[in-house]
Amino acid sequence: MYMSTAGYSDTSHGASEIVGSVDGEGEDERFVIADITADGAWISMSVDDAPSLPSSR
C-alpha cells in the first residue's frame, strides 16, 4: 500500500480514489477512509475520535 503523507494523492504510483464513510451503528460507528482502487488500503477510527469538517478547514 502506498500512502501519501503530503495531504494529496501522488499519481506517480497510479490513480487513486479516496473516499470516506461512516460504518456501523450506535457505539460501534467507525469513520473509514479508503482508497477504493487498492485492496486493503483503508484505515478507520471511532466516529467520536474523527475530526469534524469545520475543524479540518
Buried (B, 14 or more C-beta within 10 A) or exposed (E): EEEEEEEEBEEEEEEBEBEEEEEEEEEEEBBBBBBEEBEEBBEBEEBEEBEEEEEEE
